[in-house]
Amino acid sequence: MKLILQVAEMSSSSYYDACKRAYKEYPRDLINAITAVRNENPDYGYRRVTQELHNQGFNTNHKVVLKIMKMNGILCTAFNRITRKYNSYVGTVGRIAPNRVNRRFITDRPYQKVLTDVTEMRWGSGTVDE
């Protein structure tokens, strides 16, 4: 037994704890109902699946539904931050001024061409209270 635990890189206390522990098994009809709801509605997450199960007469907790969906690999990823990032673009807003300088910044008198971008301009210490 000692050799097997060394090969598995597992401590003896973890092995005996796993032997003693009763791992929970979930009812097969609940698992089948969850997969059926997910197949019918691919955009449903665990909360909406739980609500649909309540409508079908199953009395189960959302945490159990989440565990079952994780174990079977059927979690919804349609609304993750990874798949849908924030985008504030709403199109062209306001009037775009014509480009009259055309990158000709050299002039013969001071203050002939004074340019700025108001989105980059700081006012005071940066607070609104001033």
C-alpha positions as CSV (number, residue, x, y, z in Angstrom):
1,M,0.0,0.0,0.0
2,K,2.9,2.3,0.8
3,L,4.3,1.9,-2.7
4,I,1.0,2.7,-4.4
5,L,0.5,5.9,-2.3
6,Q,4.0,7.0,-3.3
7,V,3.4,6.4,-7.0
8,A,0.0,8.3,-6.7
9,E,1.8,11.0,-4.7
10,M,-1.0,10.8,-2.1
11,S,-0.6,10.9,1.6
12,S,-1.9,8.1,3.7
13,S,-4.3,10.4,5.6
14,S,-5.9,11.5,2.4
15,Y,-6.3,7.9,1.3
16,Y,-8.0,6.8,4.5
17,D,-10.2,10.0,4.5
18,A,-11.3,9.2,1.0
19,C,-12.1,5.6,2.0
20,K,-14.2,6.7,5.0
21,R,-16.0,9.6,3.3
22,A,-19.4,9.0,1.8
23,Y,-19.5,10.9,-1.5
24,K,-22.9,12.2,-2.4
25,E,-24.7,10.8,-5.5
26,Y,-27.5,12.7,-7.1
27,P,-30.7,11.2,-8.4
28,R,-30.5,10.2,-12.1
29,D,-33.9,11.7,-12.9
30,L,-32.8,15.1,-11.6
31,I,-29.6,14.9,-13.8
32,N,-31.7,13.9,-16.8
33,A,-34.2,16.8,-16.1
34,I,-31.3,19.3,-15.9
35,T,-29.8,18.1,-19.2
36,A,-33.2,18.2,-20.9
37,V,-33.8,21.8,-19.7
38,R,-30.3,22.8,-20.9
39,N,-30.8,21.1,-24.3
40,E,-34.1,22.9,-24.8
41,N,-32.8,26.3,-23.7
42,P,-29.0,26.6,-24.3
43,D,-28.8,30.1,-22.8
44,Y,-30.2,29.1,-19.4
45,G,-27.8,29.3,-16.5
46,Y,-28.1,27.4,-13.2
47,R,-30.6,29.9,-11.7
48,R,-33.0,29.7,-14.6
49,V,-32.6,25.9,-14.8
50,T,-33.5,25.8,-11.1
51,Q,-36.6,27.9,-11.7
52,E,-37.6,25.6,-14.6
53,L,-37.1,22.6,-12.4
54,H,-39.3,24.1,-9.7
55,N,-42.0,24.7,-12.4
56,Q,-41.7,21.0,-13.3
57,G,-42.2,19.9,-9.7
58,F,-38.6,19.2,-8.6
59,N,-37.8,20.5,-5.1
60,T,-34.1,21.2,-5.4
61,N,-31.6,23.9,-4.3
62,H,-29.8,26.1,-6.8
63,K,-26.4,25.0,-5.3
64,V,-27.2,21.4,-6.1
65,V,-28.1,22.3,-9.7
66,L,-24.9,24.3,-10.0
67,K,-22.8,21.3,-8.8
68,I,-24.6,18.9,-11.1
69,M,-24.1,21.3,-14.1
70,K,-20.4,21.7,-13.2
71,M,-19.9,17.9,-12.9
72,N,-21.6,17.2,-16.3
73,G,-20.0,20.2,-18.1
74,I,-23.2,21.9,-19.1
75,L,-22.8,25.3,-17.5
76,C,-23.9,28.3,-19.6
77,T,-21.0,30.4,-21.0
78,A,-23.1,32.7,-23.1
79,F,-22.9,35.7,-20.7
80,N,-19.4,35.3,-19.3
81,R,-17.1,38.3,-19.3
82,I,-14.7,36.4,-21.4
83,T,-17.3,36.0,-24.2
84,R,-19.0,39.3,-23.9
85,K,-16.8,42.3,-23.0
86,Y,-18.1,45.8,-22.2
87,N,-18.5,48.0,-25.3
88,S,-19.7,51.6,-24.9
89,Y,-19.7,52.4,-28.6
90,V,-23.0,53.9,-29.7
91,G,-22.0,55.2,-33.0
92,T,-21.0,58.7,-34.1
93,V,-22.2,61.1,-31.5
94,G,-22.0,64.9,-32.1
95,R,-20.2,66.8,-34.8
96,I,-16.7,65.9,-36.0
97,A,-14.7,69.1,-36.6
98,P,-12.8,69.3,-40.0
99,N,-9.1,68.7,-39.9
100,R,-7.8,72.1,-40.9
101,V,-4.2,71.7,-39.5
102,N,-3.4,68.5,-41.3
103,R,-0.3,68.0,-39.1
104,R,1.2,71.3,-40.1
105,F,2.1,72.4,-36.6
106,I,5.0,74.8,-37.4
107,T,4.0,78.5,-37.6
108,D,5.7,81.9,-37.7
109,R,3.8,83.6,-34.9
110,P,2.9,82.5,-31.4
111,Y,-0.7,81.3,-30.6
112,Q,-1.6,81.0,-34.3
113,K,-2.5,77.3,-33.9
114,V,-3.6,76.4,-30.4
115,L,-5.0,72.9,-30.3
116,T,-6.2,70.5,-27.6
117,D,-8.2,67.4,-27.2
118,V,-10.8,68.0,-24.5
119,T,-10.9,64.3,-23.6
120,E,-7.3,64.5,-22.5
121,M,-7.4,67.8,-20.7
122,R,-7.1,67.9,-16.9
123,W,-8.7,70.7,-14.9
124,G,-7.1,71.7,-11.6
125,S,-6.5,68.7,-9.3
126,G,-8.9,66.5,-11.2
127,T,-11.9,67.0,-8.9
128,V,-15.3,68.3,-9.6
129,D,-15.5,70.4,-6.5
130,E,-13.2,73.2,-7.8
